[in-house]
């Protein structure tokens, strides 16, 4: 998957713990922390299978196993 810089930032900010879009946006640089852009990136990552939405509590997201693998790869490339 070819990711935008914002999608990469959102992916790197996500963990395997449930997080809200606001929590994720708070971890991003100010220029990238627009909540609607973060929500769109989450939807894109969800569609690719990198992010999982909480089936019980709406508005919570976390990395999938594939997302964790991709995050590790992205992190190594950015070092």
JORANOR-V698520 format. One record per residue. RES is the residue in one letter. SS is DSSP state (hx for helix, st for strand, lp for the rest). PSI is psi in radians with two decimals (999 if undefined). BURIAL is b if it has 24 or more other C-alpha atoms within 12 Angstrom, else e. Layout:
BEGIN
RES&SS&PSI&BURIAL + RES&SS&PSI&BURIAL
END
This chain:
BEGIN
X&lp&2.31&e + X&lp&2.07&e + X&lp&2.57&e + X&lp&2.84&e + X&hx&-0.66&e + X&hx&-0.74&b + X&hx&-0.70&b + X&hx&-0.75&b + X&hx&-0.73&b + X&hx&-0.78&b + X&hx&-0.76&b + X&hx&-0.46&b + X&hx&-0.44&b + X&lp&2.68&b + X&lp&-3.04&b + X&lp&-0.03&b + X&lp&2.62&e + X&lp&2.33&b + X&st&2.64&b + X&lp&2.79&b + X&hx&-0.61&b + X&hx&-0.70&b + X&hx&-0.72&b + X&hx&-0.81&b + X&hx&-0.60&b + X&hx&-0.31&e + X&lp&-0.12&b + X&lp&2.77&b + X&lp&2.62&e + X&hx&-0.64&e + X&hx&-0.38&e + X&hx&0.09&b + X&lp&0.33&b + X&lp&2.11&e + X&hx&-0.67&e + X&hx&-0.60&e + X&hx&-0.67&b + X&hx&-0.76&b + X&hx&-0.75&b + X&hx&-0.72&e + X&hx&-0.70&b + X&hx&-0.74&b + X&hx&-0.75&b + X&hx&-0.79&b + X&hx&-0.60&b + X&hx&-0.78&b + X&hx&-0.55&e + X&lp&-0.11&e + X&lp&0.25&e + X&lp&-0.34&b + X&st&2.56&b + X&st&2.37&b + X&st&2.47&b + X&lp&2.18&e + X&lp&-0.26&e + X&lp&-0.80&e + X&lp&1.91&e + X&lp&2.41&e + X&lp&0.23&e + X&lp&2.41&b + X&st&2.68&b + X&st&2.91&b + X&st&2.55&b + X&lp&3.09&b + X&hx&-0.75&e + X&hx&-0.74&e + X&hx&-0.69&b + X&hx&-0.73&b + X&hx&-0.80&e + X&hx&-0.71&b + X&hx&-0.78&b + X&hx&-0.74&e + X&hx&-0.81&e + X&hx&-0.74&e + X&hx&-0.77&e + X&hx&-0.70&e + X&hx&-0.51&e + X&lp&-0.07&e + X&lp&999&e
END
